[in-house]
Amino acid sequence: MTQTDKLIGTVKGPGELPHEYLFITKDNRQTRIGEFVYYLAREGDESRQIIGTIKGRRLVRNLPDTFLADPSTPPSVVSALIGLDGEIGELYEITVETIGYFDGTLKDFVNPRIPPNAGDQLFLASSETLANMLSPKRSEEVGSAFIGSLLTRKKGDVPVVLSVKDVVSTHLAILASTGSGKSYTAGVLVEELMRPFNRAAVLIVDPHGEYHTMQSIQGSSLFKSSDGYQPEVKIFTPDKIKVRFSSLTEADIKYLLPEGTSDKMLHFLSQAFRTLTDSPMAERKLWGYHDLREAVVQQKYGNEGKSGDGGNVSSIEGLLWRLDSRFDKKDGIFSDSDHIELRELFAPGRCTIFQLADIEQHEQQVIVGALLRRVNKARMLTVRGDALPNTENYLPYPVFNLLEEAHRFAPAGASVVSTNILKQILSEGRKFGVGIGLITQRPGKLDQDVLSQCMTQIIMRIVNPIDQQTIAQSVEGAGRAMLAELPALTKGQAVISGVAVNTPVMCRIRPRLTQHGGETFDAPDEWMKWHSGGEKEKREQSEALYAKPEKPSEKIGGFRI
């Protein structure tokens, strides 16, 4: 016990569950849901602080209604008038969930299963005590990510610092309703990953163009180090994103075809695809879309509409039309030879942003699926020693992939080509150093197998009952009491649970070091600005600059044209 630990109540007895107990207190202000308290218990020759978190409370004695009837007269005045000064007041029964004592050697909590006795004193853990227990890392330590501070204490009193090793190796989910601060929080995490004490290799899949402001990391003194380290930010706009056609699977190509493609057409496509992938040329990865097209054409026979077996000309022509409309584009995303090398995307100390805002959603899903397959394959081959240095599949460091709008890439109840590779990485990526971070505003629309494999969760305000139920069923680390607090959280507040923290905590997210790119537009302010004098003058100058010159008028038949 430290000198600042405060005596706050007395143990009443066991709670409803084996790991719960009750205590009685008069304090209604410091016994908030998510707060930390402890009792003292002996284990062998040592006295232990058995930490617990408050998960519920109820009023067991309150003031008589007559004391509260007149709002202009304080209840204390009424009680003093009848000689009960100091003897009447509210009493609260608080439910605590036991966590255990903190083992400094293990740097984790150990539950000795020693319940408190009725009448034991209960203490409010001091900020100093909690700062040494709740986070597995210290701020600015190698492998640390200072994400914010404990919500139930003054701002900055108890830092919440995540273990980057656990975030990357066992994956992360950031879940929040629109406007609750999920992208802002993701930006805070990326800032920490790019600091000199982490120097991570990060790729952000950005469907809305919200993360371009991360570019200000470059050149900022906050991210430099004395050994010359300076993080790099690379942004790939849609016109720079290229996917080599031969890196697509048969399922990718079929997925991109329009609805109404018949089973017969898909059969001919499968035959053509197998012809190419089973050939020696496939091993050298020299084939492209037109090779596939030619393999489809070679299957033509007969002439439908004439006597005989009819042939397959119309089916082949229909398939070719569908393939051409998707893949035969001069400046399209899918290329016969070009694609972005993994060494261009990933490097320690580099944050790469894939901007997909102007790309159709089916293509986004194929792009992400193809990229993750390449990354996973490269890491597997490199870890096993099967990839030679300076070859395409050589990736000699772990990587972290952050997917915004994750429900697009692994939707619940839908067959999407990016889902399977996500499931594979989430289940096996720990062995090969491929980390995944999922960000979504609709947990209920995210595949539950995918969500359940993210072992660290940052959960912000969630109002939708379906999303709340999904979180309760899929997220094991967060206590039910904390999840019940989700609708009451305000912007920038979160419940953080899982392996990257020692115990679930309610956190106040720290301010960003870089500008946030996902701010909501203030529509009335923009409308007013449109009518301001300065904006009108700019528009008039612009219109005059780009106005087409008038043609000389002519008179025909007495009319001017």
N, C-alpha and C positions, 0 to 999 in steps of 0.2 A: 504493500500500500504506500502511495506517495502522499506527501503532505497536502496535495491539492485534490486527492480523491475525497468525494463528499458522501457522508452518511445520508442515505435518502429514504430508507424504509426498513421494514422487518418482514422476514419470511413468514408466510402463513402456512404453507404446506404444498403438497404436490399438485400439479395441474392435471388436465385431462389426459395428456400423453406422457409416456415414461420420461421423456427428456424435457419436460416442462415443470415449472413450479410457479407459485403465486406469492406476491408480497403486497403488503399494505403500506400506503403512503398518503400524506397530505399534499404532496407536490404534484401539481397538475401541469407545470410548465416544462419540467425537465424529464418527464417520463413519457416522451414521445415515441411513436412507433419507429423502430430502427435504432433507438438509442442503446447504449451499452452499459451494463451494470455487472457487478460481480459480488460473490461472497467468498469467504476464506474457508478452506478445507485442508486438512492434513493428509498428505499422501506419503506414507513412510515417515521419514524424519523431516520432511519439508512442508512448509505452509504454502498452499497454492491459491492464486486468484482464479476462481472459476468464472470465466467470462460468459455472459449470456446477452442476448439481444431481446429487447421488448417487442412483443408481437401482438399484444392486445391489452385492453384496459376497460374497466367498467366502474361506474359510481356505485359504491355500496352504502354510503350514507351521505345524504345531502341536507341542505337547509330546508326547514319547513316552508311550504308555499307562502304562508303569510309573511315571512321575512322578505320574500322576493316580490310581493304584490305591488309595492310602491317604488317605482324606478328612481324617484328623486331621493329616497332614503336608503343609504347603504345598509346591508344586512347587519354589519358590525354594530351600527347604532342601535338597531332594534334589539339585538342580543344583549347589549350593554344595559339597555333600559330595564330589562327583566332579570338582570343579575347573572347572565350567562356569558359574560365577556370572556373570550378565549376558550370556551368549552364546547361551542357548537361550530361545526365546519364540515366541509366535504372530506370524505375518505374514499380512496380509490384502490381497487384491487387490480394489480398489474400482472399480466401473464408474461413469463420470460421463457425463452427457448435457450437451453444450455448449449454453448459452443465448446467450452473446455478451457484449460489453461494453455498459455503460450509457451512453447518449448523453444528457447533461444538457440539450441543446437540444431533442431530440425527446422527452425524458422517456420513453424506451423502450429496449429492448435491440436491439442491432445485431450480427448474427453476421458477423464478417469472414472466416470460413472459413479461419482460420489455425490448423492443428492444433499441439498441443504436441510438442516433441521429447522423445525418451527421455532421462531424466535431468533434465528440467526440475523445478524446485521447485514444490510445490503448497501453497497456503495455504488455511487455513480463514477464510472471510470474517468479519470482525468484525460485531457487532450494529450498530455505527454505520454501517458500509459498507452493510449490507443495508437498514437503515431508510431510506437515501437512494435505494434502487434498486427495491425490490419493489413499493411502492405508488405509483400514479399521483398520489395526493393526500396531503396532510398532514392530520392530525386537526384538526377544527374549521375547516377551510378551506371556503369556499363550494363545494358540490358534492361533499363528502366524506362517507363513512360509515365510522367507526371500528368495525370488526366484531370485532376481537380482536388476538391477537399470535401471532408465529411459534412453532409448537409445539416446534421443535427447540432453542429458546433459552429462557432464563428468562422467566417471566411478565412481560409488559410491556416487555421489552428491544427487541423489533422489532415495532412496531405494524403491523397489516394494515388498510389503509384502502382501501375501494372507491371507484371513481368513480361517483357517483350518475347522472351523465349517461349513462354506458354501461349501467348497470343498467336504467335506465328505457327508454332508446331501443332497446336490443337484447335486452331481456328476460332474465329470471332463472329458474333452476330450483333449488329446495332439495329434495334427495333424501336420505332417511334411513329406516332401520327404525324401528318403533315404540319410543318411549322413548329415542331417540338425541339428541333435542334440536332437532328441525326447527322446531317451533312456537316454541320458546324463541329460536332463532336468527332466525326471522322477526320476533319481537317486538323483538329488538335492532336489526334493520334498520329497522323502522318508527319506533323511538325516534330513530334517526339522521335519518330523513327528516323528522321533525317538529321537530327542533332548529332554532334561529334561523338557522343557516347553510344550511338547505335549504328549510324552509317548504313542504313538498310537498303536493300534492293526492292523497290516497290513499284507496282503497276496499278493504276486506277482505271477502271472501266467507267466512263463518265457519259451516260446517255443524255444528260441535259446541259452539258457545258458549264458545270458549276465549279469546277476545280482549277480553272485557268489562273486564278489568283494565287495559287501555290507557287507560281513562277517567281514571286517576290522573295522566295527563300534564297534564290541565287543572288549573291552579293550582299546579303544581310549579315551584319556583324554578329547577330545572335546565333548564327549557325556555323561560323568559322571556328577553327581551332588553331592553336599555336604551331601545329605540325604542318600547316598548309591545307588542311581539309576544307573543302567548300562544296556543299551539295549541288547537284545538277538537276534541273527539271527540264524534261523534254515533252513537248506536246505534239501528238499526232492528230491532225485534223482529218476529216473524212477523205479529202483528196490525197492524203499521204498514206492511207491505210491500204495495204495490198495483201491479199491472201493467195498463195500459190494454189492453182486449181488441183494439182495432184495431192495436196494435203487434205482435201475434202474426202470424206467417206461417202459410200454409196447412199447412206441414210441422209447425209447433208444435202446431196444433190436432189434426192427425192423430196426432201422437206421444202426446198426452195421452188419446186414446181407448183403451178397454180392448182387450185381445187378443180376437180373434174378430170384430172389425169387418170385415165382408165388403168385397170390392172394389166391389160394387155400391153399398154405403153410402158408401164413400169417393168414388165417382164423383159421387153427389148432393151430397156436401159440397163437392167441388171446384167443381161448377157454381154452388152458392150463394155460395161465397167469391169466385169471379170476378165474379158478378153485382154484388156489393157493391164490390169493389175497382176495378172498371171504371166505377163510377158517379161523378158529380160530388160526391156526398156523401162519398166516400172521401177526396177531397182535403182536405175540411174536418175529417176525422177525427171525424165525429159518430156513426158507426155503432158498435154494440156487439153483445153476444152475442145479444140478442133480435132484432136486425135479421138476423143470420145465421140464427137459428132460423126466422124468418118466410120467409127466402129458401129454406130447405129445405122448409118446409111447402108453399110455392107450387108445388113440383114434383110434388106428389101427383096421381095420376090413377088412375081405375079402382077396383076393389075385389077384391083377391085372394080367392080362395075361391069366386068365382062364375064363370059362363061368360064367354067373351071372352078378351082378351089377358091378363087377370089383374091388370094394373096394377102399381103399385109401393108400395102402401100399407104392407105389412108391412116392407119395407126402410126406408121413410121413418120409420115409427114406431120401428123398432129403432135407427135413427140418432139420432132425437130423444131417445130414452131414454138413450142413451150420452152425448149432448151435455149433457143436463140433469143427469145424475149428476155430471158433472165441472164444469160452468160455472154452473149455476143455483143458486148458493148465496148466501144473504143477506149473509154476512160473508166471502165468498171473496176470494182474492188477485186474481182477474181482475175488473176493473171496466169498466163502459161508458165512464166519463169520468175517473175518478181515476187518477193515477199520480204517482210521486215525480219532481219536476222535477230535471233534472240540476244546476241551481244549488244545490239542497238537498243533493245528494250530494257534489259536488265544489267545493272552493275551496282556493286555496293556504293552507297552514297548517291544513287540516281533515283529520282521519282519520275516515272513515265506516265503520261495521261493520254488515254485513248478516248478521244471525243467522238461519240457516235450519234450526235444529235440529229444529223441530216440523213442518217442511214435507216432504211426500212427495218422494222422490228425482226422479221424473219432472218434478214441478213445479219443483224446484230447478234442474234443467237448463234448463227453458224460461225461468225467471226470469233466470238468468245469461245465456242466449243473447240474450234480448230486451234486457236492459240493455246488454250489450256492443255489440249492433247500434246502439242509440241513441247510445252514447258515440262509437263509431267514425264514424257518420254525422255527428254534431255537429262532431267535430274536422275531418273532411274538408271540410264546408261552411264552417267558420270559417276554416280555413287558406286555402281557395280564395277567400275573400271573398264567399261566397254566403249567409252567415247574418247577418242584421241584429242589432245589439245589442238585448238584452232580449227576443229571440225564443227559442222552445224549443230550437232547434238551435244557439244561440250558446254556445260553450265556448272562451273565449279563452286557455286555458293548458293545458299538457300534464298528463296524469293517469297515475296508476299504479294498476293493479288487481292485488291479491294474492289468489290463489285457493287456499284450503286444500282438501285432498283433491281435487287436480286431476284424478286419474284418474276421478272421477265425471263430469267435464264434458268430457273427451276420452278416453274409454276405448279401449284397443287392440282392434281387431277388432269393434267394435260401432257401430251407426248411432245417434248421439245428436245432437240438434238444436243443441247448443252447440259441437260440434266444428268445424263449418265456419267459424263466425265467429271462433273462436280461431285457426284456421289463417290466416284472412285478416289478422287483426290482427298475428299474429306475423310474417307475411311483409311486410306493408305499413305496420304501425303506426309504424315508425321515421320515415316521411315526415310523419306527422300528429300525433305526440306522444301516442300511446296505448301505454303500457307494460304488460306482463303479467309477473306473478310466479307461478310454479307451485310448489306444495308438495305432495309426495306421499310416502307410505311404500312405495309399490309402483311403481317405475319401469317394471317389466315389464308393468304393466296400463295404462300411459299410452301414448297414440298416439305412435308413434315420429317421425312428421313434426312433431308439436307439440313433442316434447322436443328434437329436433335443432335447432330454431330458437331455442332459448334460449341466448344466446351467453355468459352468465355462469352458472357452476354452483357451488353450495355443496353438496358431497356428504359426508354423514356416514356413520356405521356402517351398512354393508349386508352382510347375511349370506346372503340368498337368492341362489343361483347364477344364476337367471334374471334377477334384478334387476341383478346384477353384470355379466352379459353384455350386458344392454340398455344399461347405462351405457357400457360399453366400445365398443359399436357406435354409440351416438348422441352421445356427448360427445367432441368433438375436442380440447378444450383440455388435459385432464388426461392426464399421462403414464401409461403402463401400470404402471410401478413404483409410482406413488402409488395407483392404483386397486387394486393388489394389497394395499395397506395397509388397505383399507376394513374388512375384518372385525376388524382389530386395534384400530381406533379406539374410544375410550371416549366416554361421554356428554360432549357439549360440544366434541368435536374434529372437525375437518372438513378436507377437501381443497377449496380454492377455486381455480377456474381460469376462464379466459375473458378477455373484453375489459376487464372492470372491474379487473383486476390486471395487472401487467406480466409476470408469469410465474406458473405454478401454485405454490401454497404450501400447506403443512400448517399449519392455524390452530387456536389455542385460543380459542374464542368468549368474549368478555368477559361479565362479569356484567350482568344486566338492571338498568335503572334503575327499571322498574316491576315489579310482581308478576307472576309467570307464572300464567296461568289454566289451563294444561293439565296440572297435576301429577297423577300417578297416585294413586288412593285407596289408603290403607293399610288394607286390609280387616280384619286382626286388631285394629288399633288402634280402628277404628270399632266392631267387635263388643264389645271390652272397654268402650268408652265407653258403649255401650248399657246395660250392667249396672252402671255406676257409680251411686253414691247420688244425685248431683246430677241425672243424666239421668232416673233413675226418678222423682224428685220432680217434675221438669218435666212428665213424661208424665202423672203422676197429676193434676197441677193442670190440664193441658190437657184431659184426659178429663173431669174434673169440670166444667170450664167449658162444654164443648160437649155434655155428656151430655143426652139427651132426657129431659124430665120424665116420670116414671112416671104412667100413667093410674090412676085409682082402681080398685081391684079390685072385682069383682062376684062374687056367688055365684049360680050357676045350677044348680039340681038338686043342691045339696050340694057342687058343685065350685067352687073359686075360679079365676077367669080374669082 
